[in-house]
């Protein structure tokens, strides 16, 4: 998983925009946008320590790992970014259906459908990139 995707994951989990993230971690906006553009693909040990000090559930190993799996410290289960997004969508929609528990199942099924479409698009894109 690219470094920028990991940064986005942290921002998403913490509900932080760019300005809030760079302020909390102590990164310059220039560094943030270098990561975003792909000019910077790895953090220095000092930079990764800044992140892990502010967000203790993030490990330096995860920040330095280039695999496509996301490992959360609290459960140590690998999760794809699609899994994380699907769970977050369901979490955000649940309050809308407080009094209609049967509707939560419908929403969960819709999110699962979206998840599988995203996975399919990701695989298709990956195959197209390897064919070129």
C-alpha positions as CSV (number, residue, x, y, z in Angstrom):
1,X,0.0,0.0,0.0
2,X,1.5,3.4,-1.0
3,X,2.4,5.7,1.8
4,X,-0.2,8.3,0.8
5,X,-2.9,5.7,1.1
6,X,-1.7,4.9,4.6
7,X,-1.8,8.7,5.5
8,X,-5.4,8.9,4.0
9,X,-6.3,5.8,6.1
10,X,-5.1,7.5,9.3
11,X,-6.9,10.8,8.3
12,X,-10.1,8.8,7.6
13,X,-10.0,6.8,10.8
14,X,-9.3,10.0,12.9
15,X,-11.6,12.3,10.9
16,X,-8.9,14.7,10.1
17,X,-8.5,17.0,7.1
18,X,-5.1,17.8,5.6
19,X,-4.5,20.9,7.8
20,X,-5.5,19.1,11.0
21,X,-3.3,16.1,10.1
22,X,-0.2,18.1,9.3
23,X,-0.6,20.3,12.4
24,X,-1.1,17.3,14.7
25,X,1.8,15.3,13.3
26,X,4.1,18.2,12.7
27,X,4.6,17.7,9.0
28,X,4.9,20.6,6.6
29,X,2.3,20.9,3.9
30,X,5.1,20.6,1.4
31,X,6.0,17.2,2.9
32,X,2.4,16.1,2.8
33,X,2.0,17.1,-0.8
34,X,5.3,15.4,-1.7
35,X,3.8,12.2,-0.2
36,X,0.5,12.8,-2.1
37,X,2.2,13.3,-5.4
38,X,4.4,10.2,-4.9
39,X,7.7,12.1,-4.8
40,X,8.2,10.9,-1.3
41,X,7.3,7.2,-0.9
42,X,8.9,6.5,2.6
43,X,9.1,8.3,5.9
44,X,12.3,8.7,7.8
45,X,12.5,7.0,11.2
46,X,11.9,10.5,12.8
47,X,8.9,11.2,10.6
48,X,7.3,7.8,11.3
49,X,7.9,8.3,15.0
50,X,6.0,11.6,14.9
51,X,3.1,9.7,13.4
52,X,3.2,6.8,15.9
53,X,3.5,9.2,18.8
54,X,0.4,11.0,17.8
55,X,-1.5,7.9,16.7
56,X,-0.5,5.1,19.1
57,X,-2.5,2.4,17.3
58,X,-0.3,2.9,14.2
59,X,3.0,1.0,14.2
60,X,6.2,2.0,12.5
61,X,6.3,-1.5,10.9
62,X,2.9,-0.7,9.2
63,X,4.1,2.7,8.0
64,X,7.3,1.2,6.4
65,X,5.6,-2.0,5.0
66,X,4.8,-1.8,1.3
67,X,2.2,-4.6,1.3
68,X,-1.5,-4.0,0.4
69,X,-2.8,-5.2,3.7
70,X,-3.7,-2.9,6.6
71,X,-2.9,-4.1,10.1
72,X,-4.7,-2.5,13.0
73,X,-2.8,-2.8,16.3
74,X,-5.9,-3.5,18.3
75,X,-6.9,-6.7,16.5
76,X,-3.9,-7.6,14.4
77,X,-6.1,-8.8,11.6
78,X,-5.2,-7.8,8.0
79,X,-7.9,-5.7,6.4
80,X,-8.0,-4.4,2.9
81,X,-8.8,-0.7,2.5
82,X,-12.1,-1.7,0.9
83,X,-13.0,-3.6,4.1
84,X,-12.2,-0.6,6.2
85,X,-14.3,1.7,3.9
86,X,-17.3,-0.7,3.9
87,X,-17.3,-1.0,7.7
88,X,-17.0,2.8,8.1
89,X,-20.0,3.3,5.7
90,X,-22.1,0.9,7.7
91,X,-21.0,2.6,10.9
92,X,-21.9,6.0,9.6
93,X,-25.3,4.9,8.2
94,X,-26.5,3.0,11.3
95,X,-27.8,6.1,13.2
96,X,-30.1,6.9,10.2
97,X,-31.8,3.5,10.8
98,X,-32.0,3.4,14.6
99,X,-35.6,2.4,14.8
100,X,-35.6,0.3,11.7
101,X,-33.2,-2.6,12.3
102,X,-34.4,-4.5,9.3
103,X,-33.1,-1.6,7.1
104,X,-29.6,-2.0,8.5
105,X,-29.4,-5.4,6.8
106,X,-30.5,-3.8,3.5
107,X,-27.8,-1.1,3.9
108,X,-25.2,-3.8,4.8
109,X,-26.1,-5.7,1.7
110,X,-25.7,-2.6,-0.5
111,X,-22.3,-1.8,1.1
112,X,-21.2,-5.4,0.4
113,X,-22.3,-5.0,-3.2
114,X,-20.3,-1.7,-3.5
115,X,-17.3,-3.5,-1.9
116,X,-17.3,-6.3,-4.4
117,X,-17.7,-3.8,-7.3
118,X,-14.7,-1.8,-6.0
119,X,-12.6,-5.0,-5.6
120,X,-13.6,-6.0,-9.2
121,X,-12.6,-2.6,-10.5
122,X,-9.4,-2.7,-8.7
123,X,-8.6,-6.2,-10.1
124,X,-9.6,-5.1,-13.6
125,X,-7.4,-2.0,-13.3
126,X,-4.5,-4.1,-12.1
127,X,-4.8,-6.5,-15.0
128,X,-5.0,-3.7,-17.5
129,X,-1.9,-2.1,-16.1
130,X,0.0,-5.4,-16.3
131,X,-1.1,-5.9,-20.0
132,X,0.4,-2.5,-21.0
